């Protein structure tokens, strides 16, 4: 996508409308995308599921939120972010609603996969906002939009309380379900309202910088190794964030013996900085450069990973949570820094390159939870989760160091 000047009929107010509508929409979609991280616990109890069966509910949703990101980023470039985002909201509302009325694990797994389509809203919003903002404003704008990741905390804050206070039998003779089943009904209604709000209040004219460009030209940058390096960075700062957002409630329950409400609440202390600091990351990247920001952020993620991965420390809950907070700061700022790289190197192809980077980031969120489980099984300690995190972060940091060494060696 090009850093093109806005048309004369447009204004900064139009760009602001796009930014805030897409940010609110993405926050809601992110909450829906990761809702099984909390709902999976009462679902496991009601349906008598194993831990492995429960983990697949979250994993298939994360997977579907990954595999289409490249396509949706390109589609937003070609036909406009407003159209794609609106229809994605409406599509996601249908399986989200049906989750509430499902009693079969097989059908629930299928619906969780379809609900996962919500995760693709990220690449749509990245493409849409890049089209409406100049190069000088893109880092901050994309950082604000990406702060919609805070949606991961919405379900964790709201769902445990609603599940506890709402009658399991529901309302009006069960027409409106209660307990955990009320949450997807509520989200489905909000998705429809958000789609209507976006359609009627976003700028009538959309920007389509990818319109008419051959697909081969759009996909050409994906051959470059730099794009795959950015993808690894994003696995560290976003894929691990998604994985830990879903993994930590169970970790707090199993390792520290907390109840679901308190486990979910403590998890939000990880989610908030990893989401809300993204605008700061965009600002810092605009001012100091994405490369300088990434060096520091890898350090903020790696050091806590090492400490959390030491079995002999036996950290208490406050110390454990504080180290997670530091790691989350690195992830929140780092996510914006990665996406500052993309329009800087590929101003005409943000949709395609941003989509691919988003694919690998979300795939990291799909792959890492099973990897955490395998590591725990092989090593025999729960701290193995953070050993995996340390190795992953170190690999990305070493690749960045190698690139910097090559750059310094140039005449």
Secondary structure as the mmCIF struct_conf table of DSSP 4:
data_model
#
loop_
_struct_conf.conf_type_id
_struct_conf.id
_struct_conf.beg_label_comp_id
_struct_conf.beg_label_asym_id
_struct_conf.beg_label_seq_id
_struct_conf.end_label_comp_id
_struct_conf.end_label_asym_id
_struct_conf.end_label_seq_id
HELX_LH_PP_P HELX_LH_PP_P1 UNK A 4 UNK A 7
TURN_TY1_P TURN_TY1_P1 UNK A 8 UNK A 9
HELX_RH_AL_P HELX_RH_AL_P1 UNK A 12 UNK A 33
TURN_TY1_P TURN_TY1_P2 UNK A 34 UNK A 35
HELX_RH_AL_P HELX_RH_AL_P2 UNK A 36 UNK A 47
TURN_TY1_P TURN_TY1_P3 UNK A 48 UNK A 48
HELX_RH_AL_P HELX_RH_AL_P3 UNK A 51 UNK A 67
TURN_TY1_P TURN_TY1_P4 UNK A 68 UNK A 68
HELX_RH_AL_P HELX_RH_AL_P4 UNK A 69 UNK A 79
HELX_RH_AL_P HELX_RH_AL_P5 UNK A 81 UNK A 99
TURN_TY1_P TURN_TY1_P5 UNK A 100 UNK A 101
HELX_RH_AL_P HELX_RH_AL_P6 UNK A 105 UNK A 115
HELX_RH_3T_P HELX_RH_3T_P1 UNK A 116 UNK A 120
HELX_RH_AL_P HELX_RH_AL_P7 UNK A 121 UNK A 132
BEND BEND1 UNK A 133 UNK A 133
HELX_RH_AL_P HELX_RH_AL_P8 UNK A 135 UNK A 146
HELX_RH_3T_P HELX_RH_3T_P2 UNK A 147 UNK A 150
HELX_RH_AL_P HELX_RH_AL_P9 UNK A 151 UNK A 165
BEND BEND2 UNK A 166 UNK A 166
TURN_TY1_P TURN_TY1_P6 UNK A 168 UNK A 169
STRN STRN1 UNK A 171 UNK A 171
TURN_TY1_P TURN_TY1_P7 UNK A 172 UNK A 175
STRN STRN2 UNK A 176 UNK A 176
TURN_TY1_P TURN_TY1_P8 UNK A 179 UNK A 180
HELX_RH_AL_P HELX_RH_AL_P10 UNK A 181 UNK A 201
BEND BEND3 UNK A 202 UNK A 202
BEND BEND4 UNK A 204 UNK A 205
TURN_TY1_P TURN_TY1_P9 UNK A 209 UNK A 212
HELX_RH_AL_P HELX_RH_AL_P11 UNK A 215 UNK A 219
HELX_RH_3T_P HELX_RH_3T_P3 UNK A 220 UNK A 223
BEND BEND5 UNK A 224 UNK A 224
HELX_RH_AL_P HELX_RH_AL_P12 UNK A 225 UNK A 234
HELX_RH_PI_P HELX_RH_PI_P1 UNK A 235 UNK A 239
HELX_RH_AL_P HELX_RH_AL_P13 UNK A 240 UNK A 256
HELX_RH_AL_P HELX_RH_AL_P14 UNK A 260 UNK A 276
TURN_TY1_P TURN_TY1_P10 UNK A 277 UNK A 277
HELX_RH_AL_P HELX_RH_AL_P15 UNK A 278 UNK A 288
HELX_RH_AL_P HELX_RH_AL_P16 UNK A 290 UNK A 308
TURN_TY1_P TURN_TY1_P11 UNK A 309 UNK A 309
HELX_RH_3T_P HELX_RH_3T_P4 UNK A 311 UNK A 313
HELX_RH_AL_P HELX_RH_AL_P17 UNK A 317 UNK A 345
TURN_TY1_P TURN_TY1_P12 UNK A 347 UNK A 348
HELX_RH_AL_P HELX_RH_AL_P18 UNK A 350 UNK A 379
BEND BEND6 UNK A 381 UNK A 381
TURN_TY1_P TURN_TY1_P13 UNK A 382 UNK A 383
HELX_RH_AL_P HELX_RH_AL_P19 UNK A 384 UNK A 409
#
